[in-house]
Amino acid sequence: MRGDCGFSLLECMLALVVMGSFLGGGVMLLSSIYRMNRMAGQIERATAIADEILERYRITSLTPQEFDVSDSGIIYHGKVELKLQDLGTQVVVTVTWTERGTNHEVSLYTLSAR
């Protein structure tokens, strides 16, 4: 005779499966959020590097050049290009980096009247 004061083995197993599904989904969601935050940080750092180079150009005239900056185990490669335009010189700073085999790039453009 079965009493009503406990759970059967089948009910316990079903509860574990449901809880495991929710936990698995939660772990996948947290992993995705972590990756997106890491990528946002890398884009922010690359943009800051390019902005710093543009600021240097504003203060002193730069020549076309290439540069490397290492930060948090990632090497950011940069390139400064100057293109003559009718209204002045277009300055293009491009920063590239590779993370887990994927190439990424950020470019900033400005126009100098010098």
N, C-alpha and C positions, 0 to 999 in steps of 0.2 A: 504494500500500500504506500502510495507516494503522498508526502505531506506538502503543504503550501509554504513552508518556511524557508525554502532555499531555491537556488537556480540549478537547472539541469546542466550537464556538460555541454550540450548543444547550444544552450543560451549563452553560456560563458564564451564558447568558441566564436559564436556570431558577434558578440560584443567586442572581442579582441580583434576580429577582422575589421569591423567598422572603425574602431579606434585607430588601428594601424593604417587604414586608408586615410583618415584625417591627418594623422601625424606625418605620413609620407607626403601628402600634399603640402602640408605646412613647411616641411624641410625643403621641398622643391621651390616653394615661394620665397623662403628666406635666402636660398642659394641664388635665385634669380635677382633678388633685390641687392644682394652683396655684389654681384657682378656688375650690375647697372651703376651702383655707387662708385665702384672702383673705376669704371670707364669714365664716369662723369668727373672724377678727380683727375684722371689723366688728361681729359680734354681741357679742364680748367687750368692745369699746369702748363700744357702746351700753349694755350692762349696767353697765359701770363708771360711765358718766355717770348712769344712773338711780340707782345705789347711792350715788353722791356726793350727789345731790339728797336722797335719803332720809336720809342722815346729817346733812345740813344741817337737815332738818326735825326730826330728833331733838334737835339742839342748840338750834335756834331755831325757833319756830313760823313756818312758811311760810304764805303765802296761796296760793290757786289762781293759777297763773301759767303762762306759756309762755316758752320759752327756745330759743336756738340755740347750738350748739357746732360749730365747724369743726375737723376733724382729718384730715390726709392727703388733702386735696382733697374730702372728703365733709362735707356739712352735716347734722348731726343736729338734728332739731327735737324739742323736748320739751314735755311738758304735765304739770302737776301738778293733780290733782283731789282734793278733800276731800269725802268722803261721810259724813254723820252716820249712825251705827249705834247699836244699843242698848248695845253694850259700849264705845263710844268713837267715834273718827273713823277711817274707812278712808282711807288715803293711797294714791293710785294715781299712779305716775310712768310715763308712756308716752313712749318715744323712737322716732321714726320717721326713716327715711332712704331715699333713692332711689339705686340703683346700677344703671347700664345700663338705665334705664327700668323697673326692677322695684322696687316699694315693699316695705320691710321694717319690722318693728315688734317692739319688746321692751317688756314692761310688768312692773313690779314693784309688788307690793301689800304693805301693812303695816297694822296696826291700832294706833292710838295711844289710850291711855287718858286723855289730857288732856281 
